[in-house]
């Protein structure tokens, strides 16, 4: 997607969102300046999302060396890098609303997984101050980390259905009821989601059947062949998370404020949603499932 196509898509959303957003703002009790900025909200969001669609690994290098030098025609009212960083928090809520408009539709086959988002290296945990009181130590399959957990749900076409951010020490099961509200059909997860009580809760209240692999010390259970085959395809979630981290760059350890961390995360998810080709199962000819 070119920068012009991306801007048009974002601007169409902002044309409808901004009036409702400003009308819903709570009055602070004193007069505030409502002068329009040099960069409109659509331009700020386009630049932020464009960074996660580029091959740059540092936003300052992307803004100074790419946007300011090669995209002056598209953004004639560019501000300095320091001023743009100060404008980034104002785009957080519009970015979250824009991301929710890009969510896919549940097809009856969903995959859930979580991944750690480290905010600093383990050797610097005691010196870290940016996320003091927010980030926590956690353990994943790759070892200990300090930061947050990103819980994501995808359908069989690789489309993002929902996500949730928790502290690093929160168990994966804690996020499951919140993420299952918009789902129906079958939900495939790894062994970290094994829980008989959670299985009953999801099936009774959300009409979702949770399917996971069995641990070695568990009794073998009969499972339909279709479920066994789909459970083997659960690696699609690992592939998508790998793309989120290595292509969309949702994780790095150079954040200087929690709000900018959230902006980086949401923009990375938006960049993934705009990918023309996503990892999928290729089950276009299966019968459609309807919610119970």
PLY file of the C-alpha trace (Angstrom):
ply
format ascii 1.0
element vertex 292
property float x
property float y
property float z
element edge 291
property int vertex1
property int vertex2
end_header
0.00 0.00 0.00
1.45 3.37 -1.06
1.54 6.35 1.28
-1.21 8.09 -0.73
-3.51 5.06 -0.53
-2.81 4.75 3.18
-3.52 8.44 3.78
-6.82 8.27 1.87
-7.93 5.25 3.90
-6.96 6.89 7.20
-8.45 10.25 6.23
-11.79 8.69 5.30
-11.91 7.18 8.77
-10.90 10.44 10.49
-13.58 12.41 8.64
-16.22 10.36 10.45
-14.36 9.78 13.71
-13.07 13.26 14.62
-16.45 15.05 14.98
-17.81 12.29 17.23
-14.55 12.14 19.19
-14.44 15.88 19.88
-18.12 15.91 20.86
-17.50 13.13 23.39
-14.55 14.85 25.10
-15.14 15.85 28.70
-14.97 19.60 29.34
-12.07 20.45 31.67
-13.76 23.56 33.10
-11.48 26.12 31.45
-11.08 27.49 27.97
-8.70 25.70 25.66
-7.19 26.64 22.35
-8.73 24.80 19.41
-6.37 26.10 16.76
-5.64 23.52 14.08
-2.09 22.19 14.04
0.27 22.28 11.13
-0.10 18.51 10.74
-3.64 17.16 10.74
-4.54 13.97 12.59
-4.68 11.95 9.36
-1.12 12.94 8.46
0.21 12.05 11.93
-1.44 8.64 11.82
-0.22 7.99 8.25
3.39 8.75 9.15
3.23 6.55 12.26
1.71 3.61 10.39
4.06 4.11 7.43
7.06 3.60 9.70
5.86 0.10 10.58
5.38 -0.67 6.88
8.93 0.41 6.05
12.26 -1.35 6.56
13.53 1.22 9.05
14.23 0.05 12.60
14.49 3.50 14.19
11.65 6.01 13.97
13.94 9.05 14.13
15.93 7.82 11.14
12.68 7.10 9.28
11.24 10.56 9.97
14.41 12.58 9.36
15.99 10.60 6.52
12.90 9.37 4.67
9.81 11.44 5.42
11.53 14.83 5.59
13.65 14.18 2.49
11.44 12.16 0.16
7.84 12.84 1.22
7.75 16.63 1.38
5.28 16.70 -1.47
2.87 14.40 0.38
3.32 16.21 3.73
4.04 19.90 2.95
3.62 21.06 6.57
6.11 18.79 8.28
7.29 19.77 11.75
10.56 19.02 13.52
11.19 15.58 14.93
10.91 16.79 18.53
7.56 18.42 17.78
6.27 15.30 16.06
7.18 13.16 19.06
5.17 15.57 21.22
2.17 15.10 18.88
2.25 11.31 18.98
0.20 10.88 22.22
-2.70 12.82 20.69
-3.10 10.09 18.07
-3.36 7.14 20.48
-7.16 7.02 20.86
-7.85 7.61 17.13
-5.34 4.87 16.31
-7.10 2.43 18.66
-10.45 3.24 17.06
-8.95 2.86 13.59
-7.48 -0.52 14.53
-10.85 -1.77 15.78
-12.35 -0.89 12.39
-9.77 -3.17 10.71
-10.56 -6.28 12.76
-11.63 -9.29 10.75
-14.78 -11.35 11.21
-14.87 -14.60 13.13
-15.25 -17.56 10.76
-15.81 -20.22 13.40
-12.13 -21.28 13.39
-9.90 -19.10 15.56
-6.39 -19.34 16.96
-5.13 -17.71 20.16
-1.59 -17.18 21.39
0.49 -14.79 23.47
3.98 -13.38 23.14
6.24 -11.41 25.49
7.02 -7.76 24.82
10.21 -6.94 26.65
10.73 -3.27 27.50
14.35 -3.61 28.57
17.11 -6.19 28.77
17.21 -8.38 31.86
20.54 -6.88 32.97
18.90 -3.42 33.20
15.73 -4.34 35.08
16.81 -2.66 38.32
17.75 0.54 36.46
14.54 0.74 34.44
12.20 3.64 35.33
9.96 4.24 32.28
7.51 1.42 33.06
7.95 1.37 36.85
4.79 -0.07 38.41
3.42 -1.20 35.02
5.75 -3.82 33.56
6.41 -7.04 35.45
8.73 -9.99 35.24
7.36 -12.98 33.37
8.52 -16.25 31.91
7.89 -17.55 28.41
9.12 -20.54 26.45
12.28 -18.59 25.61
13.10 -17.57 29.19
12.54 -14.72 31.64
11.70 -11.21 30.49
10.59 -7.86 31.92
7.66 -6.19 30.23
4.19 -7.09 29.00
2.32 -9.89 27.29
0.47 -9.42 24.02
-2.50 -11.77 23.64
-3.85 -12.02 20.08
-6.66 -13.91 18.34
-6.73 -14.62 14.59
-9.11 -16.40 12.25
-8.12 -19.02 9.68
-7.50 -16.29 7.09
-4.82 -14.67 9.27
-7.00 -11.65 10.08
-6.68 -10.06 13.52
-9.87 -10.49 15.55
-8.88 -8.96 18.87
-5.91 -8.35 21.15
-5.19 -7.66 24.80
-2.17 -6.31 26.64
-1.35 -7.48 30.16
1.60 -7.36 32.53
4.28 -9.96 31.99
3.33 -12.02 35.06
-0.33 -12.54 34.02
-1.28 -16.08 33.03
-2.63 -16.63 29.52
-5.93 -17.95 30.90
-6.71 -14.56 32.50
-7.10 -12.93 29.08
-9.14 -15.74 27.53
-12.70 -14.72 28.67
-12.19 -11.16 27.45
-10.89 -12.25 24.04
-13.61 -14.88 23.53
-16.53 -12.43 23.70
-16.59 -11.84 19.92
-15.88 -15.45 18.94
-17.95 -18.51 18.13
-17.18 -22.01 16.95
-13.78 -23.51 17.78
-10.78 -21.83 19.39
-7.37 -23.51 19.13
-4.58 -22.79 21.62
-1.39 -24.29 23.00
-0.93 -26.22 26.24
-0.86 -23.02 28.26
-4.63 -22.73 27.85
-5.47 -26.14 29.33
-8.17 -25.73 31.97
-11.31 -27.78 32.50
-13.05 -24.90 34.29
-12.21 -22.45 31.47
-13.42 -24.97 28.88
-16.82 -25.16 30.60
-17.04 -21.38 31.01
-16.32 -20.66 27.36
-18.70 -23.35 26.15
-21.61 -22.36 28.41
-21.40 -18.56 28.27
-19.69 -17.82 24.93
-20.54 -20.94 22.88
-16.85 -21.41 22.11
-15.18 -24.82 22.12
-11.60 -24.57 23.37
-9.29 -27.16 21.79
-5.71 -27.67 22.97
-3.04 -30.32 22.85
-2.72 -32.69 25.80
0.15 -32.81 28.25
2.14 -35.99 28.65
0.64 -36.79 32.06
-2.96 -36.40 30.83
-5.22 -39.20 29.68
-5.68 -39.54 25.96
-9.05 -38.33 24.66
-10.90 -38.98 21.44
-10.85 -36.02 19.08
-12.41 -35.62 15.62
-9.95 -35.90 12.76
-10.77 -32.37 11.56
-9.87 -30.95 14.98
-6.60 -32.88 15.02
-5.64 -31.49 11.61
-6.56 -27.93 12.58
-4.63 -28.27 15.84
-1.54 -29.09 13.83
-2.09 -25.87 11.88
-1.93 -23.83 15.08
1.57 -22.83 14.00
-0.13 -20.10 11.94
-0.31 -18.09 15.17
3.46 -18.45 15.64
4.02 -17.26 12.07
1.80 -14.22 12.55
3.48 -13.27 15.83
6.86 -13.59 14.14
5.69 -11.16 11.45
4.35 -8.77 14.08
7.74 -8.64 15.77
10.13 -8.78 12.82
8.15 -6.97 10.09
5.65 -4.75 11.91
8.10 -4.08 14.78
5.72 -4.15 17.73
8.63 -4.80 20.12
11.75 -2.82 20.94
13.46 -1.65 24.15
13.96 2.05 23.38
10.64 3.47 24.63
10.74 6.69 26.62
7.11 6.82 27.76
4.24 4.32 28.22
1.99 6.24 25.80
4.51 6.09 22.99
4.90 2.37 23.71
1.16 1.94 23.14
1.30 4.05 19.97
4.09 1.85 18.63
2.15 -1.32 19.46
-1.14 -0.19 17.91
0.57 1.09 14.75
2.38 -2.23 14.37
-0.93 -4.10 14.57
-2.47 -1.71 12.03
0.47 -2.26 9.67
-0.12 -6.00 9.88
-3.84 -5.57 9.16
-2.92 -3.69 5.97
-0.65 -6.47 4.70
-2.02 -7.63 1.33
-0.99 -11.25 1.95
-1.35 -12.81 5.40
-0.58 -16.32 6.64
-3.73 -18.42 6.24
-4.94 -22.00 6.09
-6.45 -21.67 2.63
-9.78 -23.14 3.73
-11.92 -21.05 1.41
-14.07 -23.98 0.28
-15.09 -25.25 3.71
-18.76 -24.89 4.79
-19.50 -21.67 6.65
-20.12 -21.92 10.39
-22.81 -19.87 12.10
-22.91 -18.86 15.77
-25.03 -20.99 18.06
0 1
1 2
2 3
3 4
4 5
5 6
6 7
7 8
8 9
9 10
10 11
11 12
12 13
13 14
14 15
15 16
16 17
17 18
18 19
19 20
20 21
21 22
22 23
23 24
24 25
25 26
26 27
27 28
28 29
29 30
30 31
31 32
32 33
33 34
34 35
35 36
36 37
37 38
38 39
39 40
40 41
41 42
42 43
43 44
44 45
45 46
46 47
47 48
48 49
49 50
50 51
51 52
52 53
53 54
54 55
55 56
56 57
57 58
58 59
59 60
60 61
61 62
62 63
63 64
64 65
65 66
66 67
67 68
68 69
69 70
70 71
71 72
72 73
73 74
74 75
75 76
76 77
77 78
78 79
79 80
80 81
81 82
82 83
83 84
84 85
85 86
86 87
87 88
88 89
89 90
90 91
91 92
92 93
93 94
94 95
95 96
96 97
97 98
98 99
99 100
100 101
101 102
102 103
103 104
104 105
105 106
106 107
107 108
108 109
109 110
110 111
111 112
112 113
113 114
114 115
115 116
116 117
117 118
118 119
119 120
120 121
121 122
122 123
123 124
124 125
125 126
126 127
127 128
128 129
129 130
130 131
131 132
132 133
133 134
134 135
135 136
136 137
137 138
138 139
139 140
140 141
141 142
142 143
143 144
144 145
145 146
146 147
147 148
148 149
149 150
150 151
151 152
152 153
153 154
154 155
155 156
156 157
157 158
158 159
159 160
160 161
161 162
162 163
163 164
164 165
165 166
166 167
167 168
168 169
169 170
170 171
171 172
172 173
173 174
174 175
175 176
176 177
177 178
178 179
179 180
180 181
181 182
182 183
183 184
184 185
185 186
186 187
187 188
188 189
189 190
190 191
191 192
192 193
193 194
194 195
195 196
196 197
197 198
198 199
199 200
200 201
201 202
202 203
203 204
204 205
205 206
206 207
207 208
208 209
209 210
210 211
211 212
212 213
213 214
214 215
215 216
216 217
217 218
218 219
219 220
220 221
221 222
222 223
223 224
224 225
225 226
226 227
227 228
228 229
229 230
230 231
231 232
232 233
233 234
234 235
235 236
236 237
237 238
238 239
239 240
240 241
241 242
242 243
243 244
244 245
245 246
246 247
247 248
248 249
249 250
250 251
251 252
252 253
253 254
254 255
255 256
256 257
257 258
258 259
259 260
260 261
261 262
262 263
263 264
264 265
265 266
266 267
267 268
268 269
269 270
270 271
271 272
272 273
273 274
274 275
275 276
276 277
277 278
278 279
279 280
280 281
281 282
282 283
283 284
284 285
285 286
286 287
287 288
288 289
289 290
290 291
